[in-house]
């Protein structure tokens, strides 16, 4: 007689390391599988409980230019300061109360006053707390050179002209609009910002309307928050703004709620209606918010809150990664056709070539490896990677996921002034690709589906570890969000390396993973794609779990290609796609990483 299965909570306690319970899945998946099958309801509770004990973000990526760093003694003596810190604090700032508090209580996140009496958010901690921060060698040496020394890290992306220029490129601002947007960061009003940008008031007013339209916002505080998010690569999603305002800024709960609404772009009357308050109460609370934070107005508070949000996200992660944005291509953020949502994409150019929308996978593929990018450009193509709803910087959506994702593709075509596009879609992005072909047949030229994931009513014959996990998620859709969040909070470099080697089985994939540059590319890509939330992953899997079936293809669509990696098992006959003259092309020896291992073959599919 078989012994009863252990409950998942017991397995997590007994078998998983305290800091990384996800290792249980990698080492003892069969036991986890039995536990989930035996008691799915409790499995969800167990994954929730395990997630709640983990840091909110596993691997947080921050652009080094968004931060200023120093090492100080408890008495306030500066032992080391980088150029950004010296620019923020040209005179010695009196941080002694915060330094003493951090020495006594542990890491502190609080407001500090910098140049021109501007407020910024700082993280202060001792050598032990700062051990996971990737400090410069000079900062590490200063920290180790004596006792009672602490690290001060200030979040100040708004002070970086380089990051401001990058944000302007992301939003496709003109030179005039870019100057005005940067000036608005610290100018008390539009008139002063116009003077700083070298334009008249009416010119500035017209330019601001265009900037807001491009950014998909209504008011300047929301614009400032959008700019800060782009500058910081948007690690945080703003769901905890009220709690952050209480702990870091010392606001009351009521003040924090009002401040968060105003920072999101609501007017005082709209905030009053949203919170059930009188307009006079809202004004009173907002006056207190400005007094306590030193912010010079609603948009300055939005800047401060955005910077604090990003700094706290990096500070609370189990692994922090500093660096500058890599990978080539031009990041763009555009608005949806109805203007209600933002859509992120990376455009690799050249602008006069045939555009091909390249799909990312369920957790990676936000960026293109150099090999496939170069092969596509050499083939006369313009690869554009569009982040689907809930992935990366693209806003989530409710309702019909494939339909909204397809409409996002149509918005990209319109905003970039394209005519017809090719599509290279992969695995669980298949429903979106087919929804686009059904709804916008006149915009589609050639469709290539790479290892398309079939509907649930067809038998899944794959035998891999990933396929087994995926089958459980699709059969128990209530587990998808919980399980994805459980994984997201543990996506550190070390664990992602283990997961990649466990998940990939094709020889070509494993050989590619042996290259440290390929591993780092994939790991940073996964961390950036899933840093904000698991919505995209969960929503796409829910499409399958809810018995998705493709809509009838247009009779105009012929000659589509299904590219199948021969290094993967269990391919389903693609006749279910329902397109005439469907052609199957094999990628010999390929696994799930043909963008690394077979770049020329992929580009040649559009010849």
FIGUVEX-465039 format. One record per atom (N, C-alpha, C): x, y, z. Coordinates in steps of 0.001 Angstrom, whole numbers, plus 500000, padded with zeros to 6 digits. Atoms other than C-alpha are relative to their C-alpha. Layout:
# FIGUVEX-465039
XYZ
...
***
This chain:
# FIGUVEX-465039
500842498799500000
500000500000500000
500878501254500000
499175498808500126
501406503383498964
499743500958501157
500123499058498894
502126505829501791
499334501279499511
500657498761500422
499999508988501722
501024501085499695
499087498931500389
501593511989500041
500103501041501106
499817498916499064
503064514654502239
499342501257499457
500522498712500429
501409518042502166
501161500872499542
498952499186500580
503353520615500180
500718500823501064
499368499200498947
503968522733503279
501047499194500750
499027500864499328
505718519787504909
501236499795499138
498865500150500904
507887519269501857
500844501274499977
499265498743500026
508801522945501766
500827500185501257
499256499861498748
509800522895505425
501148498998500095
499027501062499786
511666519594505296
501096499950498944
499073500258501103
513357519641501911
500620501233499381
499492498813500688
513842523210500703
500863500823500931
499187499091499199
516544525571501872
499139501191500387
500848498934499484
515141528380503929
499932501198499067
499968498806500836
516244531087501503
499498499758498584
500377500290501384
515268529295498276
499145498748499928
500852501193500043
512298526924498587
499725499483498596
500216500473501363
512070526750494790
500907498818499674
499104501115500270
514967524290494927
499305498661500222
500769501228499816
512458521709496135
499441499512498664
500556500382501301
510865521763492664
501065499375499115
498930500487500854
514212521169491021
500531498646500467
499401501220499454
515341518373493343
498987498882500228
500995501016499619
512073516581494199
498654500281499343
501234499639500681
509498517431491539
498931498932500121
501016501055499928
507765514034491704
499228500074501309
500700499858498724
506967514572495386
499084501222499987
500833498796500108
505693518073494685
498772499701499145
501091500366500895
503585516699491840
498932499209500741
500952500810499216
501995514115494168
499245500874501000
500635499151498994
501321516758496830
498959500915499376
500942499110500681
499650519118494340
498772499223499538
501125500816500454
497511516330492869
499109499591501163
500766500487498855
496461515135496327
499172501104500656
500685498931499263
495423518550497653
500299501351499349
499707498789500756
495353521368495126
499672501265500790
500409498821499245
493499523802497390
501032500417501024
498984499681499008
496040523564500172
501332500328499356
498748499691500691
498888523643497646
500084501497499710
500005498562500252
497841527164496737
500334500761501278
499700499352498725
497889528181500400
501475499855500350
498605500258499648
501303526582500832
500953500848499168
499156499151500843
502810528403497847
499881501462500435
500192498628499525
501271531664499124
500826500267501254
499267499835498746
502775531145502564
501506500056499751
498569499988500321
506194530353501095
500402501308499337
499690498742500684
506044533451498861
500049501170500967
500082498868499078
505076535779501707
501239500126500866
498783499963499194
508277534845503554
501224500428499203
498882499664500876
510444535855500589
500045501502499722
499941498581500398
511697539310499490
499045500266498844
500968499701501061
509266541107497145
500574499863498596
499330500142501284
511819541008494298
501254499183500215
498792500817499872
514555538463493731
501206500745499439
498892499305500629
516907540067491224
499544501343499477
500414498658500405
516458543851490931
501122500649499206
499015499364500862
518255545611488086
499806501508500070
500086498540499936
519033549296488513
501133500600499183
498978499290500750
520869551623486182
500873500766500991
499085499368499047
523965552820488045
499877501518499979
500111498545500112
523361556336486771
498821500559500783
501146499550499219
520137556474488822
500329500134501478
499648500067498588
522029556142492113
501227500843500303
498823499310499484
524501558172494160
500418499289501279
499527500849498913
526693556389496703
501119500672500783
498935499497499134
528854557352499683
500193499051501168
499720500718498756
530493555806502745
500306501049501058
499856499005498941
530209557802505973
500243499310501336
499926500473498624
531165557353509606
498704500362500711
501204499669499230
528451557462512247
499988501481500362
499914498580499665
529695560952513071
499758500897498797
500309499215501183
528962562043509495
501174500333499121
498827499724500829
532507562159508109
499926499196498714
500054500659501299
532621561344504378
501330499296499736
498808500790500292
535108558514503694
500135499723498507
500030500198501449
534087558014500073
498702500573499472
501220499516500664
531643559687497715
500247499996498501
499841499978501452
531122559127494014
499591501366499464
500258498684500594
530672562018491593
498536500407500130
501425499685499914
526866561758491652
499634500472501410
500296499601498616
526784561998495471
500552501404500267
499414498675499767
529155565010495504
499192501087499296
500832499019500696
526916566734492962
498701500263500756
501243499842499237
523818566105495083
500234500733501312
499702499428498686
525531567179498310
501339500732499934
498735499247500106
528163569815497461
500512500431501362
499630499728498617
528146570760501140
499710498745500810
500192501195499180
528368568133503871
498600500016500595
501359500099499464
524819567039504647
500048499411501400
500026500510498625
524013566459508299
499081498784500063
500771501244499964
522900562833508176
500186499259501310
499662500716498772
524004562027511716
498813499336500677
501134500711499374
520522561290513108
499632498703499268
500334501200500771
519836558832510277
501104498958500101
498873500927499871
523326557309510526
499952499277501344
500096500622498672
522913556702514253
498824499034500078
501178500881499996
519454555246513709
500284498706499237
499669501202500770
520740552869511014
500966499107500755
499058500788499204
523579551799513303
499286499270501129
500712500554498850
521125551160516136
498914499010499598
501197500781500333
518083549697514306
500141499145498750
499902500698501277
519346548393510971
499714500962498861
500151499115501173
518864549746507431
498807500940500107
501006498938499940
516890552978507158
499754500520498590
500360499303501231
515022554449504185
499288501280500419
500573498745499543
514281558128504662
500339501120499038
499757498817500821
514250561592503113
501288500694500428
498834499158499737
517415563672502816
499883501230499118
500062498753500763
517856567240501612
501300500184499244
498822499852500832
520217567769498700
500141501386499436
499707498733500632
521280570512496332
498721500790499743
501132499090500228
518962573532496004
498787499621500846
501050500378499042
516947572207498982
499021498978499431
500861501045500563
515542569394496850
500052498758500879
500076501208499179
514377566264498664
500287498765499156
499711501277500635
515647562775497786
499814498896501034
500130501142499100
515260559301499251
501330499276500092
498728500678499780
518267557550500778
499792498700500755
499895501247499232
518991554017501972
501324500053500747
498791499955499177
521496553812504847
500109498691500766
499805501264499302
522949550575506212
501474499759500271
498609500299499651
526085549091507762
500602499012498996
499274500856500940
528654546834506080
499283498679499773
500698501279500153
526662543657506759
498775500155499121
501204499783500798
523442545073505320
500341500344498556
499619499566501346
525311546500502318
500794498947499246
499155501022500623
527128543257501527
499481499573498640
500549500463501282
524737542395498683
499927501111498960
499969498918500974
525023545832497049
501291499899499194
498778500078500821
527470545726494099
500746501331499994
499312498723499854
529576548653495352
501290500025499183
498715499832500666
532579550056493522
501126499551500932
498870500425499156
535954548710494732
500449501088500978
499572498916499116
536820552133496148
499052500160501184
500982499914498911
533572552216498156
500165498829500967
499784501169499135
534189548692499458
501224500186500878
498776499781499228
537703549641500527
499764501007501116
500294498997498978
536436552725502372
499135499416501111
500886500612499015
533767550661504107
500773499071500929
499245500974499208
536287548076505269
501159500622500765
498797499387499439
538926550594506343
499876500390501466
500155499615498610
537442551351509739
498663499574500565
501268500390499378
534682550553512252
498960501109499893
501099499034499933
531315552270512487
499846500817498711
500227499340501289
531065553058508779
498741499462499352
501265500376500615
527848553006506825
499959500438498542
500195499683501408
526785553067503185
498740500844499854
501161499180500339
524456555769501899
499785499889498494
500356500091501422
522702555101498572
498769500873499779
501082499055500267
520511557892497191
499440499735498611
500657500167501295
517975557382494412
499740501360499373
500145498676500615
518260560367492063
500090499927498482
499945500042501464
517598559436488423
499649501328499356
500431498726500577
516003562841487885
501162500962499816
498833499133500118
519466564421488234
500939499579498868
499130500498501059
520957562415485365
499492500455498638
500383499553501336
520828564173481994
500027498842499009
499942501162500888
521829560889480336
498712499192500079
501247500759499855
518797559121481781
498815500796499473
501074499165500548
516577562062480853
499965499887498481
499948500149501460
517768561786477246
499481498622499582
500503501329500333
517083558055477282
498478499957500105
501456499973499848
513552558646478587
499352500732498834
500541499254501146
513008561204475813
499985499135498751
499968500893501156
514062558646473209
498933498924500118
501005501043499787
511803556016474739
498610500508499622
501322499420500268
508795558358474440
499935500725498660
499945499380501329
509891559652471004
499742501499500073
500150498558499866
510110563266472166
500947500712499047
499125499147500795
511498565976469926
501029500650500924
498968499347499193
514537567958471074
499385501032500939
500657498996499159
512308570794472328
499216499321501123
500795500714498994
509979568372474118
500891499359501049
499078500625499056
512949566589475695
500551501032500984
499488498953499104
514371569856477077
498937500409501008
501079499589499102
510991570808478508
499713498922501039
500272501090499067
510420567374480063
501054499945501096
498939500009498984
513805567491481805
499863501197500938
500152498795499171
513185571053483016
498850499857500986
501171500163499127
509797570024484471
500309499198501249
499673500828498841
511521567631486869
500110500829501276
499757499216498790
512506570427489262
499435501419499935
500576498658500086
510898573632487951
498695500055500792
501227499918499192
508119574855490270
498731500091499170
501192499883500836
505762575557487351
500421499998498531
499724500074501433
505471575472483561
500729501237499502
499345498769500443
506550579101483187
501500499936500242
498575500116499686
509887578448484913
500641498917499133
499481501078500852
510333575176483004
500194500497498573
499883499456501349
509715577034479731
501242500875499877
498807499142500022
512383579590480603
501270499159500034
498832500878499926
514828576819481544
500245499284498674
499877500703501279
514106575088478225
500247500955498847
499716499014501033
514570578346476299
498854500219499032
501154499787500868
511009578625474929
498985500873500719
501060499201499419
507975580833475477
498943499137500678
501015500711499229
505044579928477710
499023499255499099
500968500654500875
502605579186474862
500638498843499231
499293501102500659
505192577108473016
500144498828500951
499854501054498995
505819575184476219
498667499305500260
501318500593499757
502090574656476764
499630499018498884
500279500886501135
501692573189473278
500898498757500056
499067501127499921
504787571034473738
499588499035501106
500409500864498895
503494569734477077
498808499142499606
501133500800500466
500239568644475443
500480498832499131
499463501074500845
502237566658472878
500746498953500835
499268500931499124
504456565139475583
499020499088500734
500986500796499268
501438564018477605
499335498975499088
500625500933500946
499868562464474511
500942498841499692
499040501058500303
503037560537473692
500210499074501196
499790500802498794
503417559374477297
498725499296500449
501264500611499603
499731558441477584
499549500417501384
500384499499498680
499120560646480648
499131501239499828
500876498834500060
496726563441481523
500646501235500613
499501498854499250
498606565628483994
501489499842500296
498550499977499826
502179566616484826
500498499059501101
499490500964499004
502524564592488100
500093498576499450
499963501335500589
501639561429486194
501129499902498977
498901499985500962
504116562426483462
501340499816500704
498741500117499265
506916562822486004
500200498568500492
499907501397499573
506140559376487425
500345499074498851
499701500818501176
506206557911483914
501472500155499594
498605499759500355
509585559513483192
500943499297500977
499152500657498999
511085558248486461
499990498496499795
500091501438500218
509809554740485744
500851499541498839
499182500360501160
511484554696482330
501479500153500318
498605499786499634
514713556100483735
500545498859500855
499563501020499047
514846553413486406
499742498583499509
500351501292500572
513811550521484132
498795499398500715
501299500364499415
510610550381486234
499998498656500681
499989501252499239
511393547664488752
498737499847500835
501154500073499104
508414548533490950
498748500456499268
501235499685500716
504755548841489982
499089500976500721
500773498959499340
503468551369492521
498844499521500844
501136500491499226
501018549083494321
500115500356501482
499794499743498578
502567549899497735
500385501442500275
499618498603499825
502901553657497334
499539500563501339
500501499487498729
500750554342500395
500877499544501163
499154500509498921
502800552084502683
501385500623499955
498688499379500149
506040553496501277
499973501438500506
500101498611499565
504857557059501911
499947500113501522
500048499996498537
504148556179505528
501373499717500606
498751500423499366
507448554418506279
501181500899499645
498839499222500427
509899556512504228
499809501504500192
500235498554499951
508224559940504358
499356500456501312
500612499632498730
506534559819507773
498601500558499881
501365499505500171
503038560506506406
499020499152500792
501077500787499393
499850559460508149
499330499170498915
500683500787501031
497745556795506395
499111500846499093
500891499155500811
495245559442505255
500804500868499043
499155499172500859
497980561716503927
500624499170498889
499374500870500996
499654558800502161
499021499642498891
501003500345501022
496416557829500388
499762501174499062
500219498811500832
495843561381499170
501214500254499116
498787499748500761
499467561833498103
500164499035498843
499849501000501058
499487558592496119
499047500271498846
500970499710501056
496337559567494213
500425501233499188
499560498784500693
497652563043493393
501208499691499119
498802500352500775
500984561556492241
499642499198498758
500428500779501163
499078559248489882
499291500849498963
500560499109501004
497643562286488119
498580500434500256
501363499569499702
494262562755489797
500003501438500505
500176498660499452
493021566264490536
499491499873501431
500519500023498629
491974567247494054
498533499560500037
501382500488499987
488239566842493223
499895498511499667
500032501426500345
488905563449491595
500491499146501166
499502500723498828
490917562362494632
498947499970501094
501058499947498980
488140563486496938
498905498986499690
501039500954500387
485597561450494978
500494498559500159
499464501360499938
487878558383494804
500125499504501432
499763500402498609
488565558394498561
498815500305500912
501162499680499167
485157559606499765
500271501112500981
499653498878499136
486567562835501201
499465501297499401
500367498689500531
485696566494500859
501226500604499320
498853499343500640
487861568635498539
500871500767500993
499236499247499009
488878570733501554
500920499075500794
499167500959499270
490133567636503395
501181499551499150
498916500388500910
492140566591500352
501065501090499966
499035498905500039
493771570022500169
500794500080501299
499312499973498708
494586569895503887
501047498896500084
499054501110499968
496184566469503584
501166500245499052
498930499790500966
498153567466500488
500957501081500484
499123498985499419
499468570563502247
500940499365501018
499159500694499020
500725568304505031
501043499131499294
499062500836500767
502307565962502453
501186500839499526
498931499146500515
504282568825500910
500881500524501133
499219499497498864
505334570200504311
500933498926500551
499200501068499390
506563566833505585
501111499496499081
499015500555500926
508425565810502427
500946501054499427
499186498967500621
509819569170501341
499764500111498508
500318499914501422
508292568628497885
499394501369499706
500415498642500347
507562571858496053
498686500052499228
501276500060500691
504256570756494548
499660498567499685
500473501355500280
502297567781493299
500969499243499104
499108500726500907
504676566962490457
501341499698500656
498747500277499286
507721567255492742
499806498824500956
500285501165499161
506059564815495137
499933498734499145
500034501160500893
505405562490492179
501418499556499653
498586500328500254
509132562675491352
500616499298501199
499437500564498771
510075561949494950
499471498599500262
500599501311499762
507647559045495254
500513498977498993
499485500918501010
508801557517491972
501426499575500297
498610500332499672
512457557707493001
500082499114501229
500005500828498791
511708556272496435
499539498582499690
500533501310500371
509694553423494894
501087499132499375
498961500772500679
512584552358492683
501150499652500940
498907500270499060
515226552687495409
499617498900500980
500447501012499042
513176550631497862
499891498635499328
500072501277500710
512573547957495211
501373499347499916
498645500535500082
516325547564494724
500509499626501393
499503500247498645
517036547786498467
499375498771500648
500693501121499369
514487545115499378
500147498697499235
499798501216500789
515535542625496683
501060499125500654
498996500911499454
517520539540497608
501303500075499219
498782499805500794
519990540356494827
499840501284499204
500039498741500735
520752543816493449
501061499974498916
499088499979501141
522359544299490066
500076501436499497
499803498659500531
523841547648489040
500632499905498623
499391499971501324
524785548536485512
499272500997499142
500691499157500958
523723550425482431
499242499123499028
500841500767500916
521056549311480002
500827499473498837
499203500628501031
522550546861477516
499104499429498915
500717500837500946
521592544956474424
499645500635498680
500322499385501267
521195547513471661
498506500162499809
501408499755500276
517912548419470036
499525501256500710
500575498797499417
515713551350470919
498736499648500761
501191500197499188
513298550957473804
499017501116499711
501072499035500217
509984552681473047
498831499649500903
501263500179499272
506866553159475169
498961500846499293
501050499297500729
503743554062473202
498665499749500697
501328500211499414
500068554360474104
499180499076499101
500906500871500745
497405551859473080
499080500843499125
500863499261500921
494863552793470412
498993500866500733
500969499204499239
492409553992473076
500681500941500994
499254499106499118
495176555782475009
499984499615501451
500175500360498589
494377553900478224
501179499241500581
498913500849499509
497475551712478451
501295500344499276
498721499818500672
501165551848477656
500503498650499490
499464501190500654
502888549348475364
501495500224499797
498551499882500140
506643548736475445
500483499118498858
499407500782501081
508755547529472548
501466500387499882
498618499676500333
512383547378471464
500136499862498495
499899499917501460
512984548424467860
501480499955499618
498595500184500350
516239547192466358
500372500609498640
499685499384501280
515916548967462984
500573498985499015
500086498625500518
516844549773460299
498569500358499602
501379499560500151
513731551876459780
499440499821498597
500498500169501366
513541551349456009
499901498533499593
500061501430500314
513582547509456236
498596499460500278
501300500646499793
510631545078456302
499824499660501483
500145500251498563
509299545053459914
499497498590500285
500462501297499527
508900541730461694
499852500091501518
500246499993498559
507279541602465135
500429498651500559
499442501208499412
509275539066467143
499430499840501406
500614500239498694
507499537506470133
501042499503501001
499247500599498898
509191536913473460
499261498759500486
500637501188499454
508461533705475344
499185500326501230
500812499808498802
506597533202478616
500771500687501115
499215499358498951
509485534580480688
501249500680499482
498767499424500527
512333535626478383
499808500343498530
500065499614501401
513036537125474995
499691501457499792
500241498555500117
512582540830475743
501020500638499066
498939499496500857
515872541436473945
500421498918499016
499515500936501007
517331539852470831
501504499819500132
498550500213500037
520777538224470898
500585500602498728
499365499342501140
523261539869468543
499962499146498739
499959500869501173
523431536819466267
498740500064499168
501250500000500754
519757536738465331
499649501414499542
500241498612500436
519538540537465216
500767500291498715
499174499745501181
522398540727462740
499517499190498799
500477500840501101
521021537804460699
498728500576499403
501244499422500510
517605539465460421
500262501279499207
499699498754500711
519034542833459446
500666499690498660
499345500391501249
521253541137456854
498994499460498988
501038500524500888
518090539508455456
498988501060499592
500897498912500388
516449542914454985
498826500187500927
501098499928499045
514322542744458126
500279501055501074
499937499058498876
513589545224460924
499348499336501214
500611500697498859
513084543155464107
499510500973501067
500616499192498945
510753544704466701
499407499031501022
500524500869498946
510118542919470007
498962500783500798
501087499346499274
506737543938471462
499713499214501274
500301500656498728
506138543183475140
498475499902500146
501443500226499930
502686541637475497
499446500478501351
500588499436498781
500224542842478191
500464499285501269
499573500563498725
501584542350481713
501436499531500023
498586500361500050
505140541601480566
500847501268499940
499079498877500085
508063543975481101
499343501307500374
500560498680499737
506921547589480850
498602500190499427
501344499862500561
503624546909479055
498953499796501085
501042500080498969
500560547531481205
499146498746499827
500923501139500094
498309544566482046
498641500437499489
501340499701500497
494746544324480839
499018498986500564
501046500946499651
491458542743481765
499278499546498749
500794500430501148
489002540947479527
500710498994499131
499486500955500978
489995539084476381
501481500264499754
498567499757500071
493764538742476626
500532499964498567
499461500012501370
494579537626473049
499505501179499160
500532498886500790
492282540301471597
500707501307500339
499306498776499606
493920543072473633
501446499985499533
498615500109500450
497413541799472853
500093500215498490
500027499777501446
496502541726469153
499775501472499673
500232498564500208
495170545294469382
501264500796500306
498720499344499719
498503546277470944
500920499930498774
499193500125501216
500224544936467819
499535500980498936
500539499030500963
497905547034465659
500395501426500389
499586498669499538
498750550069467826
501459500264499645
498591499846500356
502462549468467259
500125500338498511
499954499752501443
501868549349463502
499592501437499690
500472498635500255
499944552627463600
500975501035500545
499131498992499384
502257554488466007
501351500088499295
498713499985500689
505393553459464104
499850500267498503
500302499679501407
503707554279460762
500475498886499059
499669501144500834
504184550793459352
498814499689499089
501095500415500876
502096549176456623
499638498556500295
500222501411499712
502329545387456732
501211499462500749
498919500562499198
504380543248459063
500079498499499808
499850501424499767
505805539773459343
499871499768501501
500075500367498581
505312537937462650
500805498730500218
499331501203499517
507630535480464390
499522499775501422
500599500264498694
505614534050467300
500517498670500535
499482501214499388
506624531351469768
499117499536501144
500672500749498921
505111528875472265
498685500629500458
501293499551499473
502407530457474494
499555501353499450
500458498793500687
502300533622472382
499128499700498806
500781500403501173
500438531624469735
498578500578499984
501355499424500050
496898532743470770
499987501466499573
499935498597500403
497928536399470408
500278500126498509
499667499946501423
499475535777466979
498790499654499142
501157500412500784
496375533981465713
498845501003500137
501034498972499830
494058536617467206
500299501212499120
499618498887500873
496007539305465336
499694499669498542
500259500404501384
495793537355462069
498513500015499687
501449500032500201
492031536971462543
499405501413499955
500618498677499874
491285540586463538
500581501028499034
499341498990500837
493782542447461329
500688499334498804
499360500743501104
494366540320458202
500710500901499001
499388499110500982
495220543352456054
501364500526500456
498724499494499483
498170544215458314
501079498931500022
499065501123499883
499799540776458160
500518499571498643
499393500529501203
502245539633455516
500312498516500208
499627501397499801
503985536428456628
499982499659501488
500066500480498624
503428534398459799
500896498774500146
499188501157499622
506027532064461322
499701499695501462
500291500452498640
504947530098464416
501088499010500402
498888500837499569
507938528629466240
499594499183501227
500391500911498925
507121525582468392
498702500463500672
501243499464499433
503505526772468849
499406499062501039
500632500792498949
501789525627472022
498550499737499609
501355500297500484
498580523794471010
498948500190501075
501084499890499021
495158524120472680
499981498806500945
500047501040498966
494383522051475772
499283498739499540
500763501189500376
491966519725473986
500856498993499228
499080500918500658
494926518225472107
500955499425501042
499168500666499005
497013515723474025
501421500545499962
498628499506499868
500307517148475291
500928498804500177
499137501174499978
502928514523474497
501417500306500462
498643499651499581
505958516398475815
500340499336501332
499570500741498802
507979514631478501
501005500768500835
498982499238499292
510203517431479762
499511500433501383
500316499460498682
510347518852483286
499071501201499882
500821498799500184
508922522163482069
498587499619499564
501321500420500468
506071520388480257
499172499436501142
500723500568498866
505157518492483426
499471501095500918
500436498882499158
505038521691485488
498869500760499309
501013499238500739
503051523446482761
498661499280499969
501259500765500006
500481520650482574
499251500179501317
500652499812498702
499809520991486305
499377501383500118
500536498648499920
499349524732486003
498733500143499160
501150499851500881
496946524450483075
498794499208500489
501112500774499448
494880521781484810
499482500598501303
500393499350498752
494758523894487986
500237501501499871
499729498587500290
494447527499486777
500070500882501233
499920499199498778
493941528780490339
501418500053500558
498627500047499505
497563527829490977
500944500911499216
499057499347500909
499041529822488098
500613501252500624
499488498748499456
499334533259489740
500867499746501223
499263500282498771
500443531872493094
501349499363499706
498768500700500323
503025529559491572
500987500945499294
499124499071500717
504388532251489237
500619501018500956
499458499060499008
504764534693492138
501047499315500872
499045500806499231
506521531942494115
501344499936499273
498768500055500777
509072531631491296
500635501383499854
499475498657500259
509406535373490622
500823500516501173
499312499474498818
510463536135494181
501322499291500282
498748500732499775
513351533667493897
500904500014498765
499285499999501274
514687534556490451
501347500700500118
498645499486499882
518241535252491582
500874499362498925
499096500520501024
521202534644489305
500307498530500229
499619501390499728
522225531409491040
498857499039499723
501128500909500188
518749529901491028
499547499951498545
500369500030501410
517984530943487472
500971499140499186
499053500903500667
521157529185486363
499581498549500193
500446501370499735
519925526004488042
498735499663499215
501264500243500692
516454526361486565
500236499827498503
499732500101501435
517826526917483058
500598498643499642
499382501293500303
519999523806483170
499011498850500223
501021501027499762
517061521814484572
498941500023498904
501121499861500936
514539523160482057
500379499651498578
499583500212501385
516586522816478875
500618498619499847
499492501358500172
517291519367477518
500669499764498651
499354500175501304
518358519805473871
501500500243500137
498546499882499911
522095519336473444
500481501378499563
499566498685500481
522385522573471474
499722501085501034
500307499032498947
520670524516474269
501019499913501122
499061500184498888
522942523030476932
501398500484499626
498692499489500427
526032523800474885
499999501523499996
500091498530499989
524830527379474460
500089500536501431
499990499550498605
524297527681478236
501381499949500631
498650500063499454
527912526772478859
500737501326499826
499392498689500223
528791530243477542
499478500959501076
500465499085498940
528680532658480543
499246501205499460
500684498836500564
527618535505478242
498552499673499655
501367500420500312
524550533534477073
499189499872501289
500713500147498721
523621532657480675
499622501369500567
500299498684499438
523902536272481812
498930500715499180
501000499386500862
521902537479478804
498604499497500371
501301500594499687
519045535071479600
499534500384501399
500380499727498611
519099535693483352
499560501443500168
500400498596499885
519029539486483103
498698500253499241
501215499845500792
516324539186480455
498782499534500790
501102500526499192
514116537043482705
499697500940501161
500207499124498850
514652539336485688
499313501301499593
500622498753500450
513741542466483702
498571499762499520
501324500297500533
510746540788482043
498969499804501112
500952500395498956
509182539602485309
500138500807501283
499759499256498767
510351542246487792
498734500651500548
501168499251499530
507064544175487942
498908499087500522
501098500866499577
504548541337488145
500023498712499197
500131501270500717
503552537855487012
498740500009499142
501293499954500666
500400539100485293
500042499384498613
499955500498501372
501496538361481729
500085498492499942
499831501456499953
502653534837482512
498681499328500390
501241500606499511
499463534075484451
498862500155498999
501107499746500925
497104535656481911
500102499121498759
499855500833501192
498564533764478947
499703498540500309
500316501387499642
498378530450480772
498504499825500269
501442500080499773
494796531236481791
499242499873498693
500635500129501316
493932531576478097
499900498522499625
500011501436500304
494911527934477596
499111499238500974
500771500727498994
493355526770480860
498503500171499800
501424499731500252
490029528315479796
499539499476498645
500410500730501205
489856526035476732
500019500878498754
499844499177501197
491119528487474133
500032499133498741
499960500623501327
490517527494470506
500168501103498972
499740498929500958
491794529456467524
498778500328499155
501075499574500894
489320531501465507
500356499585498573
499715500373501397
488960530548461822
500923501004499338
499043499121500671
491828531933459789
499366500614498756
500467499362501225
491216534340456945
500387499152498793
499703500778501213
491022532673453535
501176500598499234
498863499377500671
493689535142452419
501332499494500542
498753500427499385
496236533571454745
500393498617499494
499448501252500508
498225530889452971
501507500044500157
498552500053499984
501790529697453100
500630500350501331
499403499783498696
502277530118456822
501028498901500279
498948500952499637
505264528366458386
499897499658501481
499803500459498623
505467526277461542
501432499488500095
498606500400499811
509114526024462643
500086499123501239
499937500955498895
509727522958464805
501453499652500316
498663500372499551
512863522349466844
500069498488500153
499930501466499942
513902518741466347
500605499505501300
499471500405498708
515679518724469689
498953499945501084
501113500078499056
512265518976471409
499090498852499597
500882501146500266
509897516013471727
498537500410500115
501441499841499781
506123515730471538
499320501053499166
500677499022500856
505284518069468656
498627499468499574
501355500336500412
501557518062467848
499808500411498545
500300499670501400
500352517992464244
499373501399499939
500498498617499985
499861521719463490
498765500245499147
501212499808500798
496755521097461370
498931500765500784
500998499312499175
494765522522464327
499994501517499747
499932498564500264
495919526004463234
498976500409498942
501085499763500949
493504525745460309
500330500934498857
499587499133501108
495500527538457591
500358499136498802
499681500745501215
495754526355453986
501488500074499698
498607500040500464
499142525329452613
501002500269501124
499093499824498863
500722525300456068
501270499184499757
498738500678500268
504400524448455714
500755499789501301
499205500312498824
506481522722458395
501481500048499616
498557499895500210
510157523651458564
500691499537501273
499281500513498834
512472521735460879
501259500814500252
498754499360499567
515211523447462851
500863498893500592
499288501212499586
517700520583463083
500817500185501275
499265499983498742
518946519933466609
499628501124500938
500331498843499165
517356523131467944
499121499588501175
500865500176498847
515691523331471337
499104501202500157
500821498808499766
514021526346472921
500807501281499834
499160498816500171
516931528703472189
500518500151498569
499479499858501373
517136528798468372
500474501407499690
499514498635500224
517626532560468610
501495500108500302
498565500059499734
521080531695470008
500696498985499090
499319501123500661
521787528426468207
499767499930498496
500335500086501423
520115528845464766
499553501364499456
500469498661500401
519965532612464056
499804500161498496
500119499835501451
520548532388460303
498787499266499453
501180500751500427
517880529702459873
498718500773500311
501197499238499631
515328531841461746
499788501167499039
500135498868500914
516042534885459607
499610499531498604
500296500507501335
515864532744456462
498568499571499804
501397500399500126
512280531720457243
499156501081499323
500756498899500606
511176535129455911
500497500316498598
499476499750501337
513085534828452617
498953499721498940
***
